[in-house]
């Protein structure tokens, strides 16, 4: 059985290897001109930097185990017996790393990157990494597979998205890996300890060159692989958790990257933006907008990571009731943190859901649906006017005027006298129109007004044309024809004509 001092020696070796290899890899790609160039919007670094940090991390991480296996010793011979699941992850990790390095050097489309992540997650699942229960409830086989794939892909993308400032993703990866290592020691899980501590050494050596001002970036090869490995190790950790809450401790340990990717998905969905599109509204961008420097933002998030790491370790060791209280504390801290970042989208969504705006929005849409149906079923112009008048009054318009097939209708509401108004005029064919006025002090749902204008402009002319055809077929001249005739008579006789325009209501 590999001892903790031996594992610590492996970690020290991986640290020095990473410390030596990173500048060599960096300088090679500098000479080749394969660099990540700033764009002044999301890429905020001052000059072009290589983004191949995954290469020295992977090499130093793997060389340690190759040397351990090559050197004949009791520790080396015990590696295979202690790490069957970790060794089974090698093909999956290779697919994730290959996907990232291709994106770093050549660039691939989002769906291609996602396909590579799903392939790697599927290989990990086949190797034995599987979430079988959540909160003490066993998952069925199909649900277990879907949840595991979603978790591994989510963790991979979480570190990929958080990699927006010097030292941020690599530092958070270091915190999370240390947390899982400590949990492994507390659980006497030598396999997991042997897998994680050398990764800590590799990340620490790389962080020497990645911290602000960075001379090399993680790139997708590094960020995707770190997120993927930590997702796998989190599942292994949960298998030996002493509590029923299982996966909650790994979630806490990876909280900042996972929270950032979750907020990004929700934010882009609420804004109607592509989920895989980039933006400048991540957690670190919000802190930058508050005036913090790059380095201070990273340090603040390191502190938060430390708090979450402590909570995750306490939760993994606590009894179920105490663990539940820790989970409540974790959720409270997270909610307060999100509130402090000032995301407008989430505040608006909560006001819509909890502040009565959703009910008002539904009321307006129901009114418009009813108006649409009533206009289609109206037998004559007068009925169209009555339905229209009733709907716009319910929507808060206090003054309505219409010209429909030459007939003029108007209504002045009770609250219109002496008030200040804004007005909407909807033009219709052949000079017809709808004119609406609304007081400035009435609450407004902009979507209602737009939907009303669109509905009236699309549907009302169809009904008016149908009524006009009926009158023509019955031999009854329409009002517009009478107006035209009266104007011709008045012009030929030299005196004004009486124009029979009906004013209804």
Secondary structure, 3 states (H helix, E strand, C coil): CCCHHHHHHHHHHHHHHHHHHHHHHHHHHHHHCCCECCCCCCCCCCCCEECCHHHHHHHHHHHHHHHHHHCCCHHHHCHHHHCHHHHHCHHHHHHHHHHHHHHHHCCCCHHHHHHHHHHHHHHHHHCCCCCCEECCEECCHHHHHHHHHHHHHHHHHHHHHHCCCCCHHHHHHHHHHHHHHHHHHHCCCHHHHHHHHHHHHHHHHHHHHHCCCCCECCHHHHHHHHHHHHHHHHHHHHHCCCCCCCCHHHHHHCHHHHHHHHHHHHHHHHHCCCCCCCCCCCHHHHHHHCCCCHHHHHHHHHHHHHHHHHHHHHHHHCCHHHHHHHHHHHHHHHHHHHHHHCCHHHHHHHHHHHCCHHHHHHHHHHHHHHHHHHHHHCCCHHHHHHHHHHHHHHCCCCEEEEEECCEEEEEECCCCCCCCEEEEEEECHHHCEEEEEEECCCCCCHHHHHHHHHHHHHHHHHHHHHHHHHHHHCCCCCHHHHHHHHHHHHHHHCCCCCCCCCEEC
